[in-house]
């Protein structure tokens, strides 16, 4: 029924006013109501509007429209079918919508339908029934979604089955610009022997590579709680964010299997991975990670293994499909597989690393095995690595391998007095490149890491040495590595040594004193490298927070070299009985320039005094042009000390009293030495540097309250802060400038004294850096100018023999690369790489007078000349081709009087009367046969040869070499000659007269 009520005495029949409706306090007020009322309204939309099998139907009950707004109860069914709808950007359907509206405001409502979680693909089999309850707030609308599980769904991000519990829920909120959602899941997860193969293996797992073929035989069923996803999207900034939390997992029965082998799960956790931008611009990757599972397999009571399996996944958002989620399974991977056995007679430790479509190692594996026979004190280790890859080979596959083995034994084999061999080892590698790296803590030293490289091979020889008779006094592992190209050239040779003091073989990693040394020369890059590291951990006497050491590097290609035993930013530090000592020493032409106090000293100075040391006058610290060319030295040393002392005094009625103090002090000295002129110095050398020190001491009495009616108290007895710094230059003349400051605070500020004073003394002499060359400036390119071509024959112009080649002698061998050391005059040596490139042309003058280029060949003779000759035309005369008659040559010379055969081949002697003659002289190689030229008779020729010196420059390419004045080093010679006699032409006779000479 529909009614328009304008009456004050009665209402429409069966009119219903909802609870909390205004004017419903009495019957009289209800009668005074005026407006539009509809008992029930039902609307079925046309079939053309429906999104599913059934049309959308809307039913409204008790609809009131008046001056206060609209009030009604409305129910809609079959609104939006799956997967067209969206609930917080999840694919969904809207089957039923039930709303209560009071005076134009939504008081309550709920919706029912089906949705798909972000972890599943939007298929009908992955839908979950949901009931959403609406709530309206001032700034946003929120809804609470209860999931109604109806069966297992596919968790496509993990490629497994997930059965959810009814306690799973979703909370969401919506404003004009922000949409947010929180999903919390509880239930059971099942990996039921799935196919985990993938085509895309580009996921960077920060470890093992994704296995393209997957892993067979994974069967795991686990319960989980509080697996959550939080999501938000801002429609204005188009910023979306999705976070994944793995929650907690239960590993109870049934039995878990990996590769059909029974295993035990120890831990499940989440690992965030680097996001990848999808190739489709409509998609955006919101999250990429891996569910990591630590697995243990107990083979027997004494033998077990462990590994970690990861399931990588990503969740993308499709901006072209209403921002819906798109889950992607990225594959499984296995971290290193470890095997351990601890039995009475033997101990075994093994590790297996597998590669599957790895960007560097391709497909392959790396296996290591260590065996210790405790009864006979013998330890054996082995390593093997095989694979194939396209790494750095233009997408062409090649195989690589590496194998190593060593054995250690005790007692050792005596070698020198007090020294013996305790082990030997070695190995080889093919199509692999050895790269020097520093060992990671707790190890100290250097080692070689191997990566595939086509056309590279090498070997390594190892030995373990130690003191006799006690191995643990001092022992070391030394190794020699050599690397070659497959063509036979050596590319790298290196020596490494790791040493330990007071450590048994199995306790090396915990040694108190350990270190390593390395010496390497890279022939390809012309780099000499030498370094050493030392770690000491003998508290409280002496410790090194990080290994101390030195490094020397000489780069023959870039002409850079340095020696560094610490730097101003990375000093060598030693702690001795709580006092920190640090230092640096460096020289060369590739060292950092110290520009003042080290940052650690400056920061400590500020902490102690409240101000930074003013080192603006320090300048370059003496490191200038000549220091950068190896004529100077820079060094620094510092000391630090800090101590906190607390002493309990007594306990009062409500406070516990104590006295405490802090002592903080330090000093630093930095020096730089270089050669200069203008100041006397010592033989022209002067030093400059800077010295600083700081100190802080304070004492405080504190009363800590232990009663509620008392507060804690603190009384500063005294605080003294002082600091001083200076910079100077010396000797002859000496100059120093600096400042001193001090602050004293007594009894909580009762007495304060501050002092600050700067000073300057001596003569500030600024010398000029010496740039005089210690050797004459060389110009290797200029030395070859006009000397590249030494001679060209023919030396005659006429009657050149038509069969004689054209001989050219060069100063260098063409197309042969060679290096030359060039003194730069400032103490540095520059290595220049050259080669000689030759261009030659032989031209013949034809009947029309034009020069025509001829094809030539070249051959080098025994005296270093290059012989050029005209290439003959290729002809074949079939009629002259005959089969050669077979010829049998007697092995024994029957013409020799000592022969045992007659001329007819009969044996004429049964013994040899005289000894056989001596063998013929060795068949030494004959001199190179001179090539035969095929010039034409009575013809004019022109031979041009141009030689250019090429240099391999910093651009890693060849270019014409230039002198220091910028001139290109090239030389060109032209020879004109004739194979006929000189022709003389008379004035009255047009015919030339040939003169044979």
Helices and strands as residue ranges (DSSP letters): E 2-5, H 27-31, E 35-44, G 47-49, E 57-66, E 69-87, E 90-102, E 105-115, G 124-126, E 128-136, E 141-148, E 153-155, E 160-164, E 169-174, E 178-192, E 219-234, E 239-245, E 248-250, E 256-258, E 261-272, E 283-298, E 303-318, G 319-321, E 324-334, E 337-342, E 346-358, E 362-373, E 378-389, E 398-416, E 419-438, E 446-467, G 471-473, E 474-485, E 490-501, G 505-510, E 513-522, E 527-538, E 542-543, E 548-555, E 560-565, E 572-576, E 579-588, H 599-609, H 625-626, I 627-631, E 633-651, E 655-677, E 685-705, E 713-730, E 735-746, E 751-762, E 768-769, H 780-783, E 789-792, E 806-810, E 818-823, E 829-845, E 851-854, E 856-860, E 866-870, G 878-880, E 940-952, E 958-960, E 970-978, E 982-985, E 992-995
